[in-house]
Every structure is written in structure tokens, then in C-alpha cells.
Amino acid sequence: MINSTIEYYIYRMILKANMFRMKLIYLFSMAVIMTLVSCNGGNIYTEKIEIKDDVWTYSDSLKYSFEIKDTAQLYTMQLNVRHNEEFPFENCYVKIHSIYPDQTSKNDVLSLEFADDSGTWMGEKDGNYLKAPIAIQPIAKFKKAGKYTMVFYQNSRVDSLKGINSLELILNKKAS
């Protein structure tokens, strides 16, 4: 009887010590995560637009509008493109129509690369899709405060581009 009582108390002490250790590990992990998150510059804007039936046509435009308040801040601009493995090309050309707060505008053409030189898809698997993160402006500076609009048009050689599911535009403050 005495032996089992001692074993019980030893067991409880070990259990309490393990729980204390787990709490310390949890608190340490949370501190590390909070530190890493605070090092990120901060998200300003994120919007994901789905493409109907995974077919992006010339007539489909994807419009993103965001507000810039701090013109001294540097930003990063990323486009996450979700596509399936049946997408027939290694890249996709897009035309970007940018409209600035003073209503002036600019057109650019950009090649969005989904595969490396060997033809291997880049990005991460996301269910039946691949998500290709593309830095469209690793460092962006906005000259004027106000509303900015970016309209994306598919600009490839075929009118109906099959296999593109969505485009997500992400604008972050650049961490210093």
C-alpha cells in the first residue's frame, strides 16, 4: 500500500513537471512566432479573384483597388496565381492597366512564370491546384497618396486560357 502511494505521488510530480515543461515550450514557441510576425512589414491589401470555370478569356478583367496613405513607406507587391496541372504553358502573359490617384494611367505587359527551365512547376501544391507566388514588384514606392487601381487582362496567344483558377494580389509594407 505504501509503495503504491509513493508511486502515485511520484507519478503526479512527474506529470506536473511535464505539464510545466509543455507550458514553457508553448510560451517560448508563441514568443518566437510573435517575433517573426512583428518583423513582417504588415499587410496593407489582399484580394483574391476567382476565375469562372478555370478559363481566363481576353474579355475577363480582374480589377484590384487599394488605398495608399504613406508615400514615404516602401512596399512589396506579390501576385499568387492558382492554376491546375493541366495548364498548357510554362508561363502566362498579362497586361496590367494601372490607374493612379490623379487618374493618369500606365500599361505594362508581364510574363508570369509558373515553371522553371526544366518544366517543373514552381510554387506549392494547394489541393488540385498549384499556387505560384510571383513578386511583381519586390520594392514599390507610391508617389501620391490615394486610390490605386490595377486591372489584369490575360494577354497570351489564345483567347480562352484554361487552367487558371484565381489571382490574388498582396500588398505589404516592406520590412526595414
SULDA-V166109 format. One record per residue. N is the residue number from 1. RES is the residue in three letters. OMEGA is omega as a letter, one per 40 degrees, with the letter a starting at -180 (999 if undefined). NEAR is the number of other ideal C-beta (glycine too) atoms within 10 Angstrom. Layout:
n=(N:N)
res=(RES:RES)
omega=(OMEGA:OMEGA)
near=(NEAR:NEAR)
This chain:
n=(1:2:3:4:5:6:7:8:9:10:11:12:13:14:15:16:17:18:19:20:21:22:23:24:25:26:27:28:29:30:31:32:33:34:35:36:37:38:39:40:41:42:43:44:45:46:47:48:49:50:51:52:53:54:55:56:57:58:59:60:61:62:63:64:65:66:67:68:69:70:71:72:73:74:75:76:77:78:79:80:81:82:83:84:85:86:87:88:89:90:91:92:93:94:95:96:97:98:99:100:101:102:103:104:105:106:107:108:109:110:111:112:113:114:115:116:117:118:119:120:121:122:123:124:125:126:127:128:129:130:131:132:133:134:135:136:137:138:139:140:141:142:143:144:145:146:147:148:149:150:151:152:153:154:155:156:157:158:159:160:161:162:163:164:165:166:167:168:169:170:171:172:173:174:175:176)
res=(MET:ILE:ASN:SER:THR:ILE:GLU:TYR:TYR:ILE:TYR:ARG:MET:ILE:LEU:LYS:ALA:ASN:MET:PHE:ARG:MET:LYS:LEU:ILE:TYR:LEU:PHE:SER:MET:ALA:VAL:ILE:MET:THR:LEU:VAL:SER:CYS:ASN:GLY:GLY:ASN:ILE:TYR:THR:GLU:LYS:ILE:GLU:ILE:LYS:ASP:ASP:VAL:TRP:THR:TYR:SER:ASP:SER:LEU:LYS:TYR:SER:PHE:GLU:ILE:LYS:ASP:THR:ALA:GLN:LEU:TYR:THR:MET:GLN:LEU:ASN:VAL:ARG:HIS:ASN:GLU:GLU:PHE:PRO:PHE:GLU:ASN:CYS:TYR:VAL:LYS:ILE:HIS:SER:ILE:TYR:PRO:ASP:GLN:THR:SER:LYS:ASN:ASP:VAL:LEU:SER:LEU:GLU:PHE:ALA:ASP:ASP:SER:GLY:THR:TRP:MET:GLY:GLU:LYS:ASP:GLY:ASN:TYR:LEU:LYS:ALA:PRO:ILE:ALA:ILE:GLN:PRO:ILE:ALA:LYS:PHE:LYS:LYS:ALA:GLY:LYS:TYR:THR:MET:VAL:PHE:TYR:GLN:ASN:SER:ARG:VAL:ASP:SER:LEU:LYS:GLY:ILE:ASN:SER:LEU:GLU:LEU:ILE:LEU:ASN:LYS:LYS:ALA:SER)
omega=(a:a:a:i:i:i:i:a:i:i:i:i:i:i:i:i:i:i:i:i:i:i:i:i:i:a:i:i:i:i:i:i:i:i:a:i:a:i:i:a:i:a:i:a:i:i:i:i:i:i:a:i:i:i:a:a:i:a:i:i:i:a:i:i:a:a:i:i:a:a:i:a:i:a:i:a:a:i:i:a:i:i:i:a:i:i:a:a:i:a:i:i:i:i:a:i:a:i:a:a:i:i:i:a:a:i:i:i:a:i:i:a:i:a:i:a:a:a:i:i:i:i:a:i:a:a:i:a:i:i:a:i:a:i:a:i:a:i:a:i:a:a:a:i:i:a:i:i:i:i:a:i:i:a:a:a:a:a:a:a:a:i:i:a:a:i:i:i:a:i:i:i:i:i:a:999)
near=(5:6:7:8:9:10:10:10:10:10:10:10:10:10:10:10:10:10:10:10:10:10:10:10:10:10:10:10:10:10:10:10:10:10:9:9:9:9:9:11:14:12:10:18:16:14:14:14:14:12:19:9:9:19:15:28:14:14:9:16:14:22:13:20:13:17:11:21:9:11:11:6:16:16:21:18:20:16:22:18:22:22:27:14:10:9:22:9:15:16:15:23:15:22:15:18:15:13:16:16:15:9:9:9:11:9:10:11:10:16:13:20:14:21:16:10:7:6:7:9:15:14:17:11:10:13:9:11:20:21:17:22:13:20:11:18:12:11:10:16:12:19:9:12:12:13:13:19:15:19:16:22:18:24:15:18:7:12:11:13:23:14:20:22:23:17:24:18:21:18:21:18:15:16:11:7)
